[in-house]
Amino acid sequence: MTKSCETLVLRDEQNQPLTCEILRQVVIEDQVYALATPVDAVIKVLVWEEEEEAGQAVNGDADMEGILDEPDPEELRAAIPTLQAVLGELNLTLQQNGFDILTVQGELPPVEEEDVFELGESEEDAQEFQLLATFFHQDKKYGIFTPLDPPLIYVALPDGGDPYLLNPEDSPALFDQLNAVLLDLDEAGEEED
């Protein structure tokens, strides 16, 4: 394993780039793999959908009643100019990357407790996100969130070829092995500290 501040560029099927920082590298069966994270802060844009019954106030804010959901891709595309303007007010610049990942360049505002939300399909996969801002587009309320823990991705670094993103569904056994190796390395690193 090596720790470095190297970066790599991943490209999706449309040849759109995503620049990532390599956090760790491991070799399994003569193949180099990396644990990486996007260089810029990842954001997630969600829309508040009204519930049939009265919703619960989110973080005690009655203005945030309802449930958060992924917006329709067409609606999100139409909202991009508004999203850019709102981020500009925070001195953040929107970056549209490969793999449909949105990131921002600039310094994120400090994390306030009332701006922290736990989001996920279930309690097991829930993650903490910081709410950066809200905005309205076509009578819908959107929230701009960033994860408190940067998202981690696994990448294959073929000898003499371009790096590529690994999909857990394509090779679950490899992912189990990568998780086990990297978890062992994390625990070893913590013991040394």
DRENKE-549534 format. One record per residue: x negated, z negated, y of N, C-alpha, C in turn; residue in one letter. Coordinates in steps of 0.2 Angstrom, whole numbers, padded with zeros to 4 digits, always signed. Example, Ala and Ser with C-alpha at 12.3 -4.5 7.8 and 13.67 -1.06 7.14 Angstrom:
! DRENKE-549534
-0066-0039-0028-0062-0039-0022-0066-0039-0016A-0064-0035-0011-0068-0036-0005-0064-0039+0000S
! end
This chain:
! DRENKE-549534
-0004+0000-0006+0000+0000+0000-0004+0000+0006M-0002+0004+0011-0006+0003+0018-0001+0003+0023T-0003-0001+0028+0002-0002+0034-0002+0002+0039K+0003+0006+0043+0000+0010+0048+0005+0012+0053S+0003+0015+0059+0008+0017+0064+0008+0024+0064C+0007+0027+0058+0008+0035+0058+0015+0037+0059E+0016+0043+0061+0023+0045+0062+0023+0052+0057T+0029+0054+0056+0030+0060+0052+0037+0063+0055L+0037+0069+0054+0044+0073+0056+0047+0075+0050V+0053+0073+0049+0058+0075+0043+0062+0081+0046L+0064+0086+0042+0068+0091+0045+0074+0091+0040R+0080+0092+0043+0086+0093+0039+0087+0100+0037D+0093+0102+0034+0094+0109+0031+0095+0114+0037E+0096+0111+0043+0097+0116+0049+0090+0116+0053Q+0085+0113+0050+0078+0113+0053+0078+0108+0059N+0083+0104+0060+0083+0099+0065+0078+0093+0064Q+0074+0091+0068+0069+0086+0067+0071+0079+0068P+0068+0074+0064+0069+0067+0065+0062+0064+0065L+0060+0061+0070+0053+0058+0070+0054+0051+0068T+0049+0049+0063+0050+0042+0060+0043+0039+0060C+0043+0033+0060+0036+0029+0060+0036+0027+0052E+0030+0028+0049+0029+0025+0043+0027+0018+0043I+0031+0014+0039+0030+0007+0039+0025+0005+0033L+0026+0008+0027+0022+0007+0021+0022+0013+0017R+0016+0013+0013+0016+0019+0008+0014+0016+0002Q+0017+0019-0004+0016+0017-0010+0015+0023-0015V+0011+0022-0020+0010+0028-0025+0013+0026-0031V+0018+0030-0034+0021+0029-0040+0020+0035-0044I+0017+0035-0050+0016+0040-0054+0012+0046-0050E+0007+0045-0047+0003+0050-0043+0007+0053-0037D+0013+0051-0036+0017+0053-0030+0017+0048-0024Q+0015+0050-0018+0015+0046-0013+0022+0045-0010V+0025+0039-0009+0031+0038-0005+0030+0034+0001Y+0035+0034+0006+0034+0030+0012+0041+0027+0013A+0040+0021+0016+0046+0017+0019+0045+0019+0026L+0050+0021+0029+0050+0023+0036+0056+0021+0040A+0055+0022+0047+0061+0021+0051+0061+0025+0057T+0066+0028+0060+0066+0032+0066+0062+0029+0071P+0058+0033+0075+0054+0030+0080+0058+0027+0086V+0064+0031+0088+0068+0028+0093+0074+0024+0090D+0077+0020+0094+0082+0016+0092+0088+0020+0090A+0091+0018+0084+0096+0022+0081+0103+0019+0085V+0108+0023+0086+0114+0021+0089+0120+0024+0084I+0125+0020+0084+0131+0022+0080+0137+0022+0085K+0141+0027+0085+0146+0028+0090+0153+0027+0086V+0157+0022+0087+0163+0021+0083+0169+0021+0088L+0175+0022+0085+0181+0022+0090+0185+0016+0087V+0189+0013+0092+0194+0008+0091+0200+0012+0089W+0203+0011+0083+0209+0013+0081+0214+0008+0081E+0220+0009+0084+0225+0004+0084+0228+0003+0077E+0230-0003+0076+0233-0005+0069+0240-0005+0070E+0243-0004+0064+0251-0004+0064+0253-0011+0066E+0250-0016+0064+0252-0023+0066+0247-0025+0071E+0248-0031+0074+0244-0033+0079+0237-0035+0076A+0232-0032+0079+0225-0033+0077+0222-0040+0079G+0217-0042+0076+0213-0048+0078+0209-0046+0084Q+0208-0050+0089+0203-0049+0094+0196-0049+0091A+0192-0044+0093+0185-0044+0091+0181-0048+0095V+0177-0053+0092+0173-0058+0096+0177-0061+0101N+0184-0063+0100+0188-0066+0105+0190-0062+0111G+0188-0056+0111+0190-0051+0117+0196-0048+0115D+0202-0049+0119+0208-0046+0117+0208-0038+0119A+0203-0036+0123+0202-0029+0124+0199-0025+0118D+0197-0029+0113+0194-0026+0108+0198-0026+0102M+0204-0026+0102+0209-0027+0096+0209-0020+0093E+0210-0021+0086+0210-0015+0082+0205-0015+0077G+0204-0009+0074+0198-0008+0069+0194-0003+0071I+0187-0004+0070+0182+0001+0071+0182+0006+0066L+0181+0013+0068+0181+0018+0063+0176+0023+0065D+0174+0027+0060+0170+0033+0062+0174+0038+0066E+0172+0041+0072+0176+0046+0075+0175+0053+0071P+0180+0057+0072+0180+0063+0070+0174+0067+0073D+0170+0071+0069+0164+0074+0072+0166+0079+0078P+0171+0082+0078+0173+0086+0083+0174+0082+0090E+0178+0077+0089+0179+0072+0094+0173+0069+0097E+0168+0067+0093+0162+0065+0095+0158+0070+0099L+0158+0076+0096+0154+0081+0100+0157+0082+0107R+0164+0082+0107+0167+0083+0114+0165+0077+0119A+0164+0071+0116+0163+0065+0120+0155+0064+0122A+0151+0069+0119+0144+0068+0120+0142+0068+0128I+0145+0072+0132+0143+0071+0139+0145+0064+0142P+0150+0062+0140+0152+0055+0143+0147+0050+0140T+0146+0051+0133+0141+0046+0130+0134+0046+0134L+0132+0052+0135+0125+0053+0139+0126+0049+0146Q+0131+0050+0149+0132+0047+0156+0132+0039+0155A+0135+0037+0150+0136+0029+0150+0129+0027+0148V+0125+0030+0143+0119+0028+0141+0114+0029+0147L+0115+0034+0151+0111+0034+0157+0111+0028+0162G+0117+0026+0163+0118+0020+0167+0114+0014+0164E+0112+0014+0158+0108+0009+0154+0101+0010+0154L+0099+0016+0158+0092+0019+0158+0090+0021+0151N+0095+0023+0147+0093+0026+0140+0095+0033+0140L+0091+0037+0136+0092+0044+0135+0094+0046+0128T+0099+0049+0127+0102+0051+0121+0098+0056+0117L+0096+0055+0111+0092+0060+0107+0097+0062+0101Q+0098+0069+0100+0102+0071+0094+0097+0074+0089Q+0096+0070+0084+0091+0072+0079+0094+0075+0073N+0090+0077+0068+0092+0080+0062+0095+0074+0058G+0099+0076+0053+0103+0072+0048+0108+0068+0052F+0111+0071+0057+0116+0069+0061+0115+0062+0064D+0109+0060+0065+0107+0053+0068+0106+0054+0075I+0109+0049+0079+0109+0049+0086+0104+0043+0087L+0099+0044+0092+0095+0039+0094+0094+0039+0102T+0091+0033+0104+0090+0033+0112+0083+0031+0113V+0081+0034+0119+0074+0032+0121+0075+0028+0127Q+0071+0023+0128+0071+0018+0133+0072+0011+0131G+0072+0006+0135+0072-0001+0133+0079-0003+0132E+0080-0006+0126+0087-0008+0125+0088-0015+0129L+0094-0016+0131+0096-0023+0134+0095-0028+0130P+0093-0034+0132+0092-0040+0128+0099-0042+0124P+0098-0044+0118+0104-0046+0114+0107-0052+0116V+0114-0052+0118+0118-0057+0119+0122-0059+0113E+0124-0065+0112+0128-0067+0106+0134-0064+0106E+0138-0063+0112+0144-0060+0112+0144-0053+0111E+0139-0050+0111+0138-0042+0110+0136-0041+0102D+0136-0046+0098+0134-0045+0091+0140-0044+0087V+0140-0039+0083+0146-0037+0078+0143-0037+0071F+0147-0039+0067+0145-0038+0060+0150-0032+0057E+0146-0026+0055+0150-0020+0054+0148-0018+0047L+0153-0016+0043+0152-0013+0036+0158-0012+0032G+0158-0008+0027+0164-0007+0023+0166-0013+0019E+0161-0018+0018+0163-0024+0014+0158-0029+0016S+0159-0035+0014+0155-0041+0016+0148-0040+0014E+0147-0037+0008+0141-0036+0005+0136-0031+0009E+0139-0026+0012+0135-0021+0015+0136-0022+0023D+0138-0027+0025+0139-0028+0032+0132-0029+0035A+0131-0027+0041+0125-0027+0045+0127-0030+0052Q+0122-0033+0056+0123-0035+0062+0121-0029+0067E+0126-0028+0072+0125-0023+0077+0126-0026+0084F+0122-0023+0089+0123-0025+0096+0127-0020+0099Q+0132-0022+0103+0136-0017+0107+0133-0016+0113L+0131-0010+0114+0127-0008+0120+0132-0007+0126L+0138-0003+0125+0143-0001+0130+0149+0001+0127A+0154+0002+0130+0160+0005+0128+0162+0010+0133T+0166+0015+0131+0168+0020+0136+0175+0023+0133F+0178+0027+0137+0185+0030+0135+0184+0038+0136F+0186+0041+0131+0186+0048+0131+0193+0050+0128H+0197+0054+0131+0203+0057+0129+0208+0051+0126Q+0208+0046+0130+0213+0040+0129+0210+0036+0123D+0204+0037+0120+0202+0033+0115+0196+0029+0117K+0196+0023+0115+0190+0018+0117+0184+0019+0111K+0178+0020+0114+0173+0021+0109+0168+0015+0111Y+0164+0013+0106+0159+0008+0106+0152+0011+0104G+0147+0010+0108+0140+0012+0106+0136+0006+0104I+0134+0006+0097+0131+0001+0094+0124+0003+0092F+0120-0002+0091+0113-0001+0088+0112-0007+0083T+0109-0005+0077+0108-0011+0072+0103-0016+0075P+0104-0022+0073+0098-0027+0075+0092-0026+0071L+0093-0024+0065+0088-0022+0060+0087-0015+0060D+0081-0012+0061+0081-0005+0061+0082-0002+0054P+0085+0004+0054+0087+0007+0047+0081+0009+0044P+0080+0008+0037+0075+0010+0033+0076+0016+0029L+0072+0021+0028+0073+0026+0024+0067+0027+0020I+0068+0030+0014+0063+0032+0009+0061+0039+0010Y+0055+0041+0010+0052+0048+0011+0047+0049+0005V+0048+0055+0003+0042+0058-0002+0037+0061+0002A+0031+0060+0001+0025+0064+0004+0021+0068-0001L+0024+0074-0002+0021+0078-0007+0014+0080-0005P+0009+0081-0010+0003+0083-0008+0003+0090-0006D+0001+0092+0000+0001+0099+0003+0008+0102+0004G+0013+0097+0005+0020+0100+0006+0023+0096+0012G+0029+0098+0014+0032+0094+0020+0035+0088+0017D+0035+0082+0021+0039+0076+0019+0046+0078+0019P+0050+0074+0014+0057+0075+0014+0060+0068+0012Y+0066+0068+0015+0070+0062+0014+0073+0061+0007L+0072+0055+0004+0075+0054-0003+0082+0052-0003L+0086+0054-0007+0093+0053-0007+0094+0048-0013N+0097+0042-0012+0097+0037-0018+0102+0040-0023P+0107+0044-0022+0111+0047-0027+0108+0052-0031E+0102+0055-0029+0099+0060-0033+0094+0057-0038D+0091+0051-0036+0087+0048-0041+0087+0040-0040S+0093+0037-0043+0094+0030-0043+0088+0026-0046P+0085+0029-0052+0080+0025-0055+0074+0025-0050A+0072+0030-0047+0066+0030-0042+0068+0025-0037L+0074+0025-0034+0075+0020-0029+0075+0013-0031F+0077+0012-0037+0076+0005-0040+0069+0003-0040D+0065+0008-0042+0058+0007-0043+0054+0005-0036Q+0056+0010-0031+0054+0009-0024+0056+0002-0022L+0062+0000-0022+0064-0006-0020+0060-0012-0023N+0059-0012-0030+0056-0017-0033+0048-0017-0031A+0045-0012-0030+0038-0012-0028+0038-0014-0021V+0042-0012-0016+0042-0014-0009+0044-0021-0008L+0048-0023-0012+0050-0030-0012+0045-0035-0014L+0041-0033-0019+0035-0037-0022+0030-0037-0016D+0029-0031-0013+0024-0031-0007+0026-0035-0002L+0032-0035+0000+0035-0040+0006+0033-0047+0004D+0035-0049-0002+0034-0056-0004+0027-0058-0004E+0023-0053-0007+0016-0055-0007+0013-0056+0000A+0015-0051+0005+0013-0052+0012+0016-0058+0015G+0022-0061+0013+0024-0067+0016+0020-0073+0014E+0018-0073+0007+0014-0078+0004+0007-0079+0008E+0004-0073+0010-0002-0073+0013-0002-0076+0020E+0004-0075+0024+0005-0077+0030+0005-0085+0031D
! end
